[in-house]
Amino acid sequence: MQFSDFVTKMQSLRRRSVPAIRRELEKFNKIFDVSDAIDTLDQFEYIERSDYEEYEEYREEKEYAWQEFLIVLDEIQYDQEQLKLYSID
């Protein structure tokens, strides 16, 4: 899987399975630094419903954190040629 394909996949997800996303990020992290994306994903994961009185506040915070994750993911610099040397599937 190419990193750009992974980013596109993340942008279109309906169900956000943090463990599955983290596994994919860890594969890419062996080739180039995606630690900022992992940190941002952790922030998304640690938002708890019990921390918010209103569900709407919780939902908005989760959505904001997800959008931040996508921004960080999109800003990651990588060398396409370097990716071709590794099998990420």
C-alpha angles and dihedrals in degrees: 000000000000117000092239089055089051092051091049090049091052091050092056100043118126096183113047107208103185096193092052093046091047091052090054092047091051089056091054091042088068089064104034138358114282095152093119090057091048090050091049091048088052090054089052092049095049096057103111127200090223090065091067130065094205125049090218091060090050093048092049092049091050091049091048091050091049091051089050089052091052092049092051091046092051092050096055112120117221139161113241090204091055090052091055089064092062135060109225101175 
